[in-house]
Amino acid sequence: MAGTLHIFRRNDTPLEFQANYNLGAASWVQVFDPVGLEHFLHLGTGLAADTVDAILAEVRHKGSTTHAPVSISEAHLAEMGFAESPSDE
């Protein structure tokens, strides 16, 4: 099952981004520096390089982006350091 990835700029100094991954009623969150975000998108999401580049460009330009579908297993999210967060449902 695929979920939705929301990324937004959290801080300007130091520059930080927050990634929220929603899969059904479950949500996970992690904060990244710019290098960590790029590393996660290229290696942790399974997305094509051109899609990752477009996501990075949008978050840098607009401050946020949403992308779906993204397939990341719950076990893999935990391995990458994502914390499960309360869902609105």
PDB file of N, CA, C and O in Angstrom:
ATOM      1  N   MET A   1       0.838  -1.176   0.000  1.00  0.00           N
ATOM      2  CA  MET A   1       0.000   0.000   0.000  1.00  0.00           C
ATOM      3  C   MET A   1       0.888   1.247   0.000  1.00  0.00           C
ATOM      4  O   MET A   1       1.890   1.298   0.713  1.00  0.00           O
ATOM      5  N   ALA A   2       0.529   2.221  -0.777  1.00  0.00           N
ATOM      6  CA  ALA A   2       1.320   3.450  -0.891  1.00  0.00           C
ATOM      7  C   ALA A   2       0.712   4.549  -0.036  1.00  0.00           C
ATOM      8  O   ALA A   2      -0.492   4.569   0.221  1.00  0.00           O
ATOM      9  N   GLY A   3       1.572   5.463   0.398  1.00  0.00           N
ATOM     10  CA  GLY A   3       1.144   6.577   1.221  1.00  0.00           C
ATOM     11  C   GLY A   3       1.469   7.918   0.584  1.00  0.00           C
ATOM     12  O   GLY A   3       1.831   8.000  -0.590  1.00  0.00           O
ATOM     13  N   THR A   4       1.332   8.954   1.378  1.00  0.00           N
ATOM     14  CA  THR A   4       1.574  10.320   0.934  1.00  0.00           C
ATOM     15  C   THR A   4       2.705  10.922   1.747  1.00  0.00           C
ATOM     16  O   THR A   4       2.739  10.809   2.972  1.00  0.00           O
ATOM     17  N   LEU A   5       3.626  11.561   1.049  1.00  0.00           N
ATOM     18  CA  LEU A   5       4.781  12.192   1.665  1.00  0.00           C
ATOM     19  C   LEU A   5       4.609  13.711   1.615  1.00  0.00           C
ATOM     20  O   LEU A   5       4.479  14.293   0.538  1.00  0.00           O
ATOM     21  N   HIS A   6       4.609  14.341   2.781  1.00  0.00           N
ATOM     22  CA  HIS A   6       4.526  15.801   2.895  1.00  0.00           C
ATOM     23  C   HIS A   6       5.874  16.277   3.447  1.00  0.00           C
ATOM     24  O   HIS A   6       6.355  15.754   4.452  1.00  0.00           O
ATOM     25  N   ILE A   7       6.471  17.257   2.795  1.00  0.00           N
ATOM     26  CA  ILE A   7       7.747  17.814   3.256  1.00  0.00           C
ATOM     27  C   ILE A   7       7.604  19.323   3.336  1.00  0.00           C
ATOM     28  O   ILE A   7       7.065  19.952   2.425  1.00  0.00           O
ATOM     29  N   PHE A   8       8.089  19.903   4.426  1.00  0.00           N
ATOM     30  CA  PHE A   8       8.066  21.355   4.532  1.00  0.00           C
ATOM     31  C   PHE A   8       9.302  21.856   5.262  1.00  0.00           C
ATOM     32  O   PHE A   8       9.925  21.138   6.044  1.00  0.00           O
ATOM     33  N   ARG A   9       9.640  23.128   4.977  1.00  0.00           N
ATOM     34  CA  ARG A   9      10.760  23.771   5.662  1.00  0.00           C
ATOM     35  C   ARG A   9      10.317  24.067   7.089  1.00  0.00           C
ATOM     36  O   ARG A   9       9.299  24.721   7.314  1.00  0.00           O
ATOM     37  N   ARG A  10      11.078  23.585   8.027  1.00  0.00           N
ATOM     38  CA  ARG A  10      10.732  23.741   9.440  1.00  0.00           C
ATOM     39  C   ARG A  10      11.467  24.915  10.067  1.00  0.00           C
ATOM     40  O   ARG A  10      10.894  25.644  10.876  1.00  0.00           O
ATOM     41  N   ASN A  11      12.733  25.106   9.701  1.00  0.00           N
ATOM     42  CA  ASN A  11      13.585  26.167  10.245  1.00  0.00           C
ATOM     43  C   ASN A  11      14.466  26.710   9.140  1.00  0.00           C
ATOM     44  O   ASN A  11      14.851  25.986   8.222  1.00  0.00           O
ATOM     45  N   ASP A  12      14.781  27.991   9.238  1.00  0.00           N
ATOM     46  CA  ASP A  12      15.743  28.581   8.307  1.00  0.00           C
ATOM     47  C   ASP A  12      17.157  28.558   8.872  1.00  0.00           C
ATOM     48  O   ASP A  12      18.124  28.425   8.121  1.00  0.00           O
ATOM     49  N   THR A  13      17.287  28.689  10.209  1.00  0.00           N
ATOM     50  CA  THR A  13      18.604  28.695  10.847  1.00  0.00           C
ATOM     51  C   THR A  13      18.547  27.834  12.090  1.00  0.00           C
ATOM     52  O   THR A  13      17.954  28.262  13.080  1.00  0.00           O
ATOM     53  N   PRO A  14      19.125  26.651  12.100  1.00  0.00           N
ATOM     54  CA  PRO A  14      19.719  25.981  10.946  1.00  0.00           C
ATOM     55  C   PRO A  14      18.616  25.480  10.015  1.00  0.00           C
ATOM     56  O   PRO A  14      17.489  25.228  10.443  1.00  0.00           O
ATOM     57  N   LEU A  15      18.958  25.343   8.748  1.00  0.00           N
ATOM     58  CA  LEU A  15      17.984  24.893   7.760  1.00  0.00           C
ATOM     59  C   LEU A  15      17.575  23.458   8.057  1.00  0.00           C
ATOM     60  O   LEU A  15      18.410  22.553   8.076  1.00  0.00           O
ATOM     61  N   GLU A  16      16.269  23.260   8.291  1.00  0.00           N
ATOM     62  CA  GLU A  16      15.723  21.936   8.590  1.00  0.00           C
ATOM     63  C   GLU A  16      14.425  21.735   7.823  1.00  0.00           C
ATOM     64  O   GLU A  16      13.678  22.676   7.556  1.00  0.00           O
ATOM     65  N   PHE A  17      14.184  20.481   7.481  1.00  0.00           N
ATOM     66  CA  PHE A  17      12.951  20.096   6.808  1.00  0.00           C
ATOM     67  C   PHE A  17      12.289  18.995   7.614  1.00  0.00           C
ATOM     68  O   PHE A  17      12.962  18.154   8.209  1.00  0.00           O
ATOM     69  N   GLN A  18      10.961  19.008   7.628  1.00  0.00           N
ATOM     70  CA  GLN A  18      10.218  17.937   8.283  1.00  0.00           C
ATOM     71  C   GLN A  18       9.515  17.131   7.219  1.00  0.00           C
ATOM     72  O   GLN A  18       8.868  17.688   6.332  1.00  0.00           O
ATOM     73  N   ALA A  19       9.639  15.809   7.305  1.00  0.00           N
ATOM     74  CA  ALA A  19       8.950  14.896   6.405  1.00  0.00           C
ATOM     75  C   ALA A  19       7.887  14.154   7.200  1.00  0.00           C
ATOM     76  O   ALA A  19       8.179  13.541   8.227  1.00  0.00           O
ATOM     77  N   ASN A  20       6.663  14.213   6.722  1.00  0.00           N
ATOM     78  CA  ASN A  20       5.543  13.469   7.306  1.00  0.00           C
ATOM     79  C   ASN A  20       5.101  12.449   6.267  1.00  0.00           C
ATOM     80  O   ASN A  20       4.867  12.790   5.108  1.00  0.00           O
ATOM     81  N   TYR A  21       4.990  11.201   6.692  1.00  0.00           N
ATOM     82  CA  TYR A  21       4.537  10.140   5.791  1.00  0.00           C
ATOM     83  C   TYR A  21       3.235   9.587   6.348  1.00  0.00           C
ATOM     84  O   TYR A  21       3.188   9.126   7.489  1.00  0.00           O
ATOM     85  N   ASN A  22       2.187   9.631   5.549  1.00  0.00           N
ATOM     86  CA  ASN A  22       0.873   9.145   5.960  1.00  0.00           C
ATOM     87  C   ASN A  22       0.529   7.902   5.154  1.00  0.00           C
ATOM     88  O   ASN A  22       0.589   7.892   3.925  1.00  0.00           O
ATOM     89  N   LEU A  23       0.166   6.852   5.888  1.00  0.00           N
ATOM     90  CA  LEU A  23      -0.203   5.580   5.271  1.00  0.00           C
ATOM     91  C   LEU A  23      -1.492   5.122   5.941  1.00  0.00           C
ATOM     92  O   LEU A  23      -1.468   4.595   7.053  1.00  0.00           O
ATOM     93  N   GLY A  24      -2.611   5.325   5.262  1.00  0.00           N
ATOM     94  CA  GLY A  24      -3.898   5.013   5.872  1.00  0.00           C
ATOM     95  C   GLY A  24      -4.105   5.890   7.089  1.00  0.00           C
ATOM     96  O   GLY A  24      -4.005   7.115   7.009  1.00  0.00           O
ATOM     97  N   ALA A  25      -4.398   5.253   8.227  1.00  0.00           N
ATOM     98  CA  ALA A  25      -4.636   6.003   9.460  1.00  0.00           C
ATOM     99  C   ALA A  25      -3.357   6.243  10.256  1.00  0.00           C
ATOM    100  O   ALA A  25      -3.402   6.878  11.310  1.00  0.00           O
ATOM    101  N   ALA A  26      -2.221   5.749   9.774  1.00  0.00           N
ATOM    102  CA  ALA A  26      -0.947   5.874  10.486  1.00  0.00           C
ATOM    103  C   ALA A  26      -0.109   7.007   9.893  1.00  0.00           C
ATOM    104  O   ALA A  26      -0.155   7.273   8.692  1.00  0.00           O
ATOM    105  N   SER A  27       0.665   7.673  10.775  1.00  0.00           N
ATOM    106  CA  SER A  27       1.537   8.766  10.341  1.00  0.00           C
ATOM    107  C   SER A  27       2.901   8.627  10.996  1.00  0.00           C
ATOM    108  O   SER A  27       3.012   8.164  12.131  1.00  0.00           O
ATOM    109  N   TRP A  28       3.941   9.034  10.272  1.00  0.00           N
ATOM    110  CA  TRP A  28       5.307   9.043  10.791  1.00  0.00           C
ATOM    111  C   TRP A  28       5.941  10.382  10.480  1.00  0.00           C
ATOM    112  O   TRP A  28       5.560  11.053   9.521  1.00  0.00           O
ATOM    113  N   VAL A  29       6.923  10.775  11.304  1.00  0.00           N
ATOM    114  CA  VAL A  29       7.552  12.082  11.142  1.00  0.00           C
ATOM    115  C   VAL A  29       9.053  11.977  11.397  1.00  0.00           C
ATOM    116  O   VAL A  29       9.499  11.187  12.229  1.00  0.00           O
ATOM    117  N   GLN A  30       9.822  12.783  10.671  1.00  0.00           N
ATOM    118  CA  GLN A  30      11.251  12.906  10.924  1.00  0.00           C
ATOM    119  C   GLN A  30      11.719  14.274  10.435  1.00  0.00           C
ATOM    120  O   GLN A  30      11.208  14.805   9.449  1.00  0.00           O
ATOM    121  N   VAL A  31      12.703  14.838  11.147  1.00  0.00           N
ATOM    122  CA  VAL A  31      13.312  16.117  10.779  1.00  0.00           C
ATOM    123  C   VAL A  31      14.672  15.837  10.157  1.00  0.00           C
ATOM    124  O   VAL A  31      15.438  15.016  10.661  1.00  0.00           O
ATOM    125  N   PHE A  32      14.969  16.531   9.049  1.00  0.00           N
ATOM    126  CA  PHE A  32      16.211  16.343   8.303  1.00  0.00           C
ATOM    127  C   PHE A  32      16.921  17.665   8.081  1.00  0.00           C
ATOM    128  O   PHE A  32      16.278  18.709   7.973  1.00  0.00           O
ATOM    129  N   ASP A  33      18.251  17.623   8.013  1.00  0.00           N
ATOM    130  CA  ASP A  33      18.990  18.738   7.447  1.00  0.00           C
ATOM    131  C   ASP A  33      18.938  18.552   5.927  1.00  0.00           C
ATOM    132  O   ASP A  33      18.470  17.511   5.465  1.00  0.00           O
ATOM    133  N   PRO A  34      19.400  19.524   5.135  1.00  0.00           N
ATOM    134  CA  PRO A  34      19.287  19.406   3.687  1.00  0.00           C
ATOM    135  C   PRO A  34      19.951  18.144   3.112  1.00  0.00           C
ATOM    136  O   PRO A  34      19.388  17.501   2.225  1.00  0.00           O
ATOM    137  N   VAL A  35      21.120  17.795   3.603  1.00  0.00           N
ATOM    138  CA  VAL A  35      21.816  16.604   3.095  1.00  0.00           C
ATOM    139  C   VAL A  35      21.049  15.338   3.462  1.00  0.00           C
ATOM    140  O   VAL A  35      20.915  14.428   2.644  1.00  0.00           O
ATOM    141  N   GLY A  36      20.549  15.283   4.688  1.00  0.00           N
ATOM    142  CA  GLY A  36      19.773  14.124   5.122  1.00  0.00           C
ATOM    143  C   GLY A  36      18.489  13.950   4.331  1.00  0.00           C
ATOM    144  O   GLY A  36      18.108  12.826   4.006  1.00  0.00           O
ATOM    145  N   LEU A  37      17.811  15.065   4.016  1.00  0.00           N
ATOM    146  CA  LEU A  37      16.595  14.993   3.218  1.00  0.00           C
ATOM    147  C   LEU A  37      16.891  14.443   1.837  1.00  0.00           C
ATOM    148  O   LEU A  37      16.186  13.559   1.350  1.00  0.00           O
ATOM    149  N   GLU A  38      17.924  14.960   1.210  1.00  0.00           N
ATOM    150  CA  GLU A  38      18.282  14.476  -0.126  1.00  0.00           C
ATOM    151  C   GLU A  38      18.641  12.988  -0.083  1.00  0.00           C
ATOM    152  O   GLU A  38      18.234  12.224  -0.958  1.00  0.00           O
ATOM    153  N   HIS A  39      19.393  12.582   0.923  1.00  0.00           N
ATOM    154  CA  HIS A  39      19.774  11.175   1.088  1.00  0.00           C
ATOM    155  C   HIS A  39      18.523  10.298   1.256  1.00  0.00           C
ATOM    156  O   HIS A  39      18.397   9.262   0.602  1.00  0.00           O
ATOM    157  N   PHE A  40      17.608  10.714   2.128  1.00  0.00           N
ATOM    158  CA  PHE A  40      16.368   9.969   2.339  1.00  0.00           C
ATOM    159  C   PHE A  40      15.577   9.834   1.042  1.00  0.00           C
ATOM    160  O   PHE A  40      15.139   8.738   0.693  1.00  0.00           O
ATOM    161  N   LEU A  41      15.393  10.937   0.332  1.00  0.00           N
ATOM    162  CA  LEU A  41      14.586  10.887  -0.888  1.00  0.00           C
ATOM    163  C   LEU A  41      15.210   9.986  -1.948  1.00  0.00           C
ATOM    164  O   LEU A  41      14.503   9.232  -2.616  1.00  0.00           O
ATOM    165  N   HIS A  42      16.524  10.060  -2.105  1.00  0.00           N
ATOM    166  CA  HIS A  42      17.186   9.241  -3.133  1.00  0.00           C
ATOM    167  C   HIS A  42      17.250   7.770  -2.756  1.00  0.00           C
ATOM    168  O   HIS A  42      17.088   6.905  -3.617  1.00  0.00           O
ATOM    169  N   LEU A  43      17.485   7.471  -1.476  1.00  0.00           N
ATOM    170  CA  LEU A  43      17.733   6.082  -1.097  1.00  0.00           C
ATOM    171  C   LEU A  43      16.585   5.416  -0.330  1.00  0.00           C
ATOM    172  O   LEU A  43      16.509   4.188  -0.299  1.00  0.00           O
ATOM    173  N   GLY A  44      15.704   6.187   0.281  1.00  0.00           N
ATOM    174  CA  GLY A  44      14.687   5.593   1.132  1.00  0.00           C
ATOM    175  C   GLY A  44      13.295   5.521   0.560  1.00  0.00           C
ATOM    176  O   GLY A  44      12.431   4.860   1.136  1.00  0.00           O
ATOM    177  N   THR A  45      13.048   6.182  -0.561  1.00  0.00           N
ATOM    178  CA  THR A  45      11.676   6.251  -1.070  1.00  0.00           C
ATOM    179  C   THR A  45      11.415   5.387  -2.288  1.00  0.00           C
ATOM    180  O   THR A  45      10.261   5.081  -2.586  1.00  0.00           O
ATOM    181  N   GLY A  46      12.456   4.988  -2.998  1.00  0.00           N
ATOM    182  CA  GLY A  46      12.254   4.220  -4.222  1.00  0.00           C
ATOM    183  C   GLY A  46      11.772   5.064  -5.385  1.00  0.00           C
ATOM    184  O   GLY A  46      11.374   4.521  -6.415  1.00  0.00           O
ATOM    185  N   LEU A  47      11.799   6.387  -5.242  1.00  0.00           N
ATOM    186  CA  LEU A  47      11.356   7.272  -6.324  1.00  0.00           C
ATOM    187  C   LEU A  47      12.469   7.461  -7.349  1.00  0.00           C
ATOM    188  O   LEU A  47      13.653   7.387  -7.018  1.00  0.00           O
ATOM    189  N   ALA A  48      12.077   7.704  -8.583  1.00  0.00           N
ATOM    190  CA  ALA A  48      13.040   7.957  -9.653  1.00  0.00           C
ATOM    191  C   ALA A  48      13.807   9.243  -9.376  1.00  0.00           C
ATOM    192  O   ALA A  48      13.289  10.162  -8.741  1.00  0.00           O
ATOM    193  N   ALA A  49      15.045   9.301  -9.856  1.00  0.00           N
ATOM    194  CA  ALA A  49      15.916  10.452  -9.608  1.00  0.00           C
ATOM    195  C   ALA A  49      15.288  11.761 -10.088  1.00  0.00           C
ATOM    196  O   ALA A  49      15.417  12.781  -9.412  1.00  0.00           O
ATOM    197  N   ASP A  50      14.615  11.756 -11.234  1.00  0.00           N
ATOM    198  CA  ASP A  50      14.011  12.997 -11.729  1.00  0.00           C
ATOM    199  C   ASP A  50      12.842  13.439 -10.844  1.00  0.00           C
ATOM    200  O   ASP A  50      12.600  14.637 -10.699  1.00  0.00           O
ATOM    201  N   THR A  51      12.124  12.497 -10.260  1.00  0.00           N
ATOM    202  CA  THR A  51      11.048  12.831  -9.331  1.00  0.00           C
ATOM    203  C   THR A  51      11.621  13.428  -8.046  1.00  0.00           C
ATOM    204  O   THR A  51      11.099  14.415  -7.528  1.00  0.00           O
ATOM    205  N   VAL A  52      12.690  12.829  -7.538  1.00  0.00           N
ATOM    206  CA  VAL A  52      13.358  13.352  -6.345  1.00  0.00           C
ATOM    207  C   VAL A  52      13.863  14.767  -6.599  1.00  0.00           C
ATOM    208  O   VAL A  52      13.691  15.649  -5.759  1.00  0.00           O
ATOM    209  N   ASP A  53      14.479  14.984  -7.747  1.00  0.00           N
ATOM    210  CA  ASP A  53      14.976  16.321  -8.086  1.00  0.00           C
ATOM    211  C   ASP A  53      13.841  17.341  -8.124  1.00  0.00           C
ATOM    212  O   ASP A  53      14.008  18.470  -7.664  1.00  0.00           O
ATOM    213  N   ALA A  54      12.686  16.948  -8.669  1.00  0.00           N
ATOM    214  CA  ALA A  54      11.531  17.851  -8.727  1.00  0.00           C
ATOM    215  C   ALA A  54      10.995  18.144  -7.328  1.00  0.00           C
ATOM    216  O   ALA A  54      10.617  19.280  -7.040  1.00  0.00           O
ATOM    217  N   ILE A  55      10.956  17.134  -6.454  1.00  0.00           N
ATOM    218  CA  ILE A  55      10.504  17.330  -5.078  1.00  0.00           C
ATOM    219  C   ILE A  55      11.441  18.292  -4.350  1.00  0.00           C
ATOM    220  O   ILE A  55      10.982  19.214  -3.676  1.00  0.00           O
ATOM    221  N   LEU A  56      12.739  18.082  -4.481  1.00  0.00           N
ATOM    222  CA  LEU A  56      13.714  18.956  -3.828  1.00  0.00           C
ATOM    223  C   LEU A  56      13.612  20.390  -4.342  1.00  0.00           C
ATOM    224  O   LEU A  56      13.692  21.335  -3.557  1.00  0.00           O
ATOM    225  N   ALA A  57      13.438  20.556  -5.636  1.00  0.00           N
ATOM    226  CA  ALA A  57      13.313  21.897  -6.211  1.00  0.00           C
ATOM    227  C   ALA A  57      12.066  22.602  -5.671  1.00  0.00           C
ATOM    228  O   ALA A  57      12.110  23.788  -5.345  1.00  0.00           O
ATOM    229  N   GLU A  58      10.959  21.868  -5.578  1.00  0.00           N
ATOM    230  CA  GLU A  58       9.723  22.485  -5.092  1.00  0.00           C
ATOM    231  C   GLU A  58       9.822  22.873  -3.623  1.00  0.00           C
ATOM    232  O   GLU A  58       9.382  23.957  -3.241  1.00  0.00           O
ATOM    233  N   VAL A  59      10.396  21.999  -2.793  1.00  0.00           N
ATOM    234  CA  VAL A  59      10.490  22.325  -1.372  1.00  0.00           C
ATOM    235  C   VAL A  59      11.458  23.487  -1.137  1.00  0.00           C
ATOM    236  O   VAL A  59      11.257  24.282  -0.219  1.00  0.00           O
ATOM    237  N   ARG A  60      12.499  23.588  -1.952  1.00  0.00           N
ATOM    238  CA  ARG A  60      13.428  24.722  -1.829  1.00  0.00           C
ATOM    239  C   ARG A  60      12.776  26.013  -2.290  1.00  0.00           C
ATOM    240  O   ARG A  60      12.996  27.065  -1.690  1.00  0.00           O
ATOM    241  N   HIS A  61      11.976  25.949  -3.347  1.00  0.00           N
ATOM    242  CA  HIS A  61      11.362  27.146  -3.918  1.00  0.00           C
ATOM    243  C   HIS A  61      10.118  27.591  -3.145  1.00  0.00           C
ATOM    244  O   HIS A  61       9.977  28.770  -2.823  1.00  0.00           O
ATOM    245  N   LYS A  62       9.219  26.652  -2.848  1.00  0.00           N
ATOM    246  CA  LYS A  62       7.936  26.983  -2.218  1.00  0.00           C
ATOM    247  C   LYS A  62       7.919  26.786  -0.706  1.00  0.00           C
ATOM    248  O   LYS A  62       7.060  27.334  -0.015  1.00  0.00           O
ATOM    249  N   GLY A  63       8.872  25.999  -0.188  1.00  0.00           N
ATOM    250  CA  GLY A  63       8.891  25.736   1.241  1.00  0.00           C
ATOM    251  C   GLY A  63       8.156  24.478   1.651  1.00  0.00           C
ATOM    252  O   GLY A  63       8.244  24.055   2.803  1.00  0.00           O
ATOM    253  N   SER A  64       7.424  23.869   0.713  1.00  0.00           N
ATOM    254  CA  SER A  64       6.716  22.630   1.023  1.00  0.00           C
ATOM    255  C   SER A  64       6.370  21.897  -0.266  1.00  0.00           C
ATOM    256  O   SER A  64       6.381  22.466  -1.358  1.00  0.00           O
ATOM    257  N   THR A  65       6.065  20.619  -0.100  1.00  0.00           N
ATOM    258  CA  THR A  65       5.638  19.806  -1.236  1.00  0.00           C
ATOM    259  C   THR A  65       4.901  18.588  -0.710  1.00  0.00           C
ATOM    260  O   THR A  65       5.107  18.169   0.429  1.00  0.00           O
ATOM    261  N   THR A  66       4.050  18.027  -1.539  1.00  0.00           N
ATOM    262  CA  THR A  66       3.337  16.789  -1.237  1.00  0.00           C
ATOM    263  C   THR A  66       3.476  15.888  -2.437  1.00  0.00           C
ATOM    264  O   THR A  66       3.311  16.319  -3.578  1.00  0.00           O
ATOM    265  N   HIS A  67       3.788  14.604  -2.165  1.00  0.00           N
ATOM    266  CA  HIS A  67       3.946  13.655  -3.269  1.00  0.00           C
ATOM    267  C   HIS A  67       3.274  12.335  -2.908  1.00  0.00           C
ATOM    268  O   HIS A  67       3.420  11.830  -1.796  1.00  0.00           O
ATOM    269  N   ALA A  68       2.540  11.792  -3.863  1.00  0.00           N
ATOM    270  CA  ALA A  68       1.905  10.483  -3.699  1.00  0.00           C
ATOM    271  C   ALA A  68       1.777   9.848  -5.078  1.00  0.00           C
ATOM    272  O   ALA A  68       1.661  10.582  -6.060  1.00  0.00           O
ATOM    273  N   PRO A  69       1.791   8.575  -5.200  1.00  0.00           N
ATOM    274  CA  PRO A  69       1.991   7.593  -4.140  1.00  0.00           C
ATOM    275  C   PRO A  69       3.474   7.350  -3.876  1.00  0.00           C
ATOM    276  O   PRO A  69       4.304   7.404  -4.784  1.00  0.00           O
ATOM    277  N   VAL A  70       3.783   7.082  -2.616  1.00  0.00           N
ATOM    278  CA  VAL A  70       5.132   6.720  -2.186  1.00  0.00           C
ATOM    279  C   VAL A  70       4.993   5.454  -1.342  1.00  0.00           C
ATOM    280  O   VAL A  70       4.202   5.415  -0.399  1.00  0.00           O
ATOM    281  N   SER A  71       5.758   4.428  -1.682  1.00  0.00           N
ATOM    282  CA  SER A  71       5.670   3.153  -0.959  1.00  0.00           C
ATOM    283  C   SER A  71       6.874   2.964  -0.049  1.00  0.00           C
ATOM    284  O   SER A  71       7.987   2.718  -0.514  1.00  0.00           O
ATOM    285  N   ILE A  72       6.637   3.082   1.252  1.00  0.00           N
ATOM    286  CA  ILE A  72       7.663   2.831   2.263  1.00  0.00           C
ATOM    287  C   ILE A  72       7.009   1.967   3.336  1.00  0.00           C
ATOM    288  O   ILE A  72       5.954   2.324   3.861  1.00  0.00           O
ATOM    289  N   SER A  73       7.622   0.846   3.661  1.00  0.00           N
ATOM    290  CA  SER A  73       7.033  -0.040   4.665  1.00  0.00           C
ATOM    291  C   SER A  73       7.191   0.551   6.064  1.00  0.00           C
ATOM    292  O   SER A  73       8.103   1.336   6.322  1.00  0.00           O
ATOM    293  N   GLU A  74       6.287   0.160   6.961  1.00  0.00           N
ATOM    294  CA  GLU A  74       6.358   0.629   8.340  1.00  0.00           C
ATOM    295  C   GLU A  74       7.680   0.236   8.990  1.00  0.00           C
ATOM    296  O   GLU A  74       8.268   1.027   9.728  1.00  0.00           O
ATOM    297  N   ALA A  75       8.150  -0.977   8.722  1.00  0.00           N
ATOM    298  CA  ALA A  75       9.422  -1.434   9.289  1.00  0.00           C
ATOM    299  C   ALA A  75      10.577  -0.580   8.780  1.00  0.00           C
ATOM    300  O   ALA A  75      11.484  -0.243   9.542  1.00  0.00           O
ATOM    301  N   HIS A  76      10.550  -0.233   7.509  1.00  0.00           N
ATOM    302  CA  HIS A  76      11.617   0.580   6.929  1.00  0.00           C
ATOM    303  C   HIS A  76      11.603   1.999   7.510  1.00  0.00           C
ATOM    304  O   HIS A  76      12.659   2.589   7.737  1.00  0.00           O
ATOM    305  N   LEU A  77      10.414   2.541   7.747  1.00  0.00           N
ATOM    306  CA  LEU A  77      10.319   3.870   8.357  1.00  0.00           C
ATOM    307  C   LEU A  77      10.988   3.885   9.723  1.00  0.00           C
ATOM    308  O   LEU A  77      11.740   4.806  10.042  1.00  0.00           O
ATOM    309  N   ALA A  78      10.715   2.867  10.526  1.00  0.00           N
ATOM    310  CA  ALA A  78      11.332   2.783  11.850  1.00  0.00           C
ATOM    311  C   ALA A  78      12.848   2.654  11.738  1.00  0.00           C
ATOM    312  O   ALA A  78      13.581   3.279  12.504  1.00  0.00           O
ATOM    313  N   GLU A  79      13.318   1.853  10.796  1.00  0.00           N
ATOM    314  CA  GLU A  79      14.767   1.682  10.596  1.00  0.00           C
ATOM    315  C   GLU A  79      15.435   2.987  10.211  1.00  0.00           C
ATOM    316  O   GLU A  79      16.593   3.217  10.561  1.00  0.00           O
ATOM    317  N   MET A  80      14.715   3.855   9.489  1.00  0.00           N
ATOM    318  CA  MET A  80      15.277   5.130   9.044  1.00  0.00           C
ATOM    319  C   MET A  80      15.141   6.225  10.094  1.00  0.00           C
ATOM    320  O   MET A  80      15.548   7.361   9.856  1.00  0.00           O
ATOM    321  N   GLY A  81      14.572   5.898  11.254  1.00  0.00           N
ATOM    322  CA  GLY A  81      14.478   6.874  12.332  1.00  0.00           C
ATOM    323  C   GLY A  81      13.198   7.670  12.393  1.00  0.00           C
ATOM    324  O   GLY A  81      13.109   8.623  13.167  1.00  0.00           O
ATOM    325  N   PHE A  82      12.196   7.310  11.596  1.00  0.00           N
ATOM    326  CA  PHE A  82      10.914   8.007  11.668  1.00  0.00           C
ATOM    327  C   PHE A  82      10.200   7.615  12.954  1.00  0.00           C
ATOM    328  O   PHE A  82      10.252   6.459  13.374  1.00  0.00           O
ATOM    329  N   ALA A  83       9.537   8.576  13.571  1.00  0.00           N
ATOM    330  CA  ALA A  83       8.749   8.327  14.781  1.00  0.00           C
ATOM    331  C   ALA A  83       7.281   8.300  14.398  1.00  0.00           C
ATOM    332  O   ALA A  83       6.817   9.150  13.638  1.00  0.00           O
ATOM    333  N   GLU A  84       6.552   7.330  14.921  1.00  0.00           N
ATOM    334  CA  GLU A  84       5.124   7.286  14.663  1.00  0.00           C
ATOM    335  C   GLU A  84       4.465   8.435  15.414  1.00  0.00           C
ATOM    336  O   GLU A  84       4.790   8.696  16.572  1.00  0.00           O
ATOM    337  N   SER A  85       3.544   9.115  14.755  1.00  0.00           N
ATOM    338  CA  SER A  85       2.875  10.258  15.377  1.00  0.00           C
ATOM    339  C   SER A  85       1.376  10.025  15.357  1.00  0.00           C
ATOM    340  O   SER A  85       0.879   9.228  14.561  1.00  0.00           O
ATOM    341  N   PRO A  86       0.650  10.717  16.231  1.00  0.00           N
ATOM    342  CA  PRO A  86      -0.811  10.555  16.253  1.00  0.00           C
ATOM    343  C   PRO A  86      -1.413  10.990  14.929  1.00  0.00           C
ATOM    344  O   PRO A  86      -0.934  11.934  14.301  1.00  0.00           O
ATOM    345  N   SER A  87      -2.451  10.309  14.513  1.00  0.00           N
ATOM    346  CA  SER A  87      -3.152  10.645  13.274  1.00  0.00           C
ATOM    347  C   SER A  87      -4.424  11.385  13.624  1.00  0.00           C
ATOM    348  O   SER A  87      -4.918  11.294  14.748  1.00  0.00           O
ATOM    349  N   ASP A  88      -4.950  12.115  12.665  1.00  0.00           N
ATOM    350  CA  ASP A  88      -6.182  12.888  12.876  1.00  0.00           C
ATOM    351  C   ASP A  88      -7.431  12.025  12.887  1.00  0.00           C
ATOM    352  O   ASP A  88      -8.497  12.490  13.292  1.00  0.00           O
ATOM    353  N   GLU A  89      -7.321  10.783  12.452  1.00  0.00           N
ATOM    354  CA  GLU A  89      -8.515   9.940  12.358  1.00  0.00           C
ATOM    355  C   GLU A  89      -8.960   9.431  13.693  1.00  0.00           C
ATOM    356  O   GLU A  89      -9.952   8.707  13.778  1.00  0.00           O
TER     357      GLU A  89
END
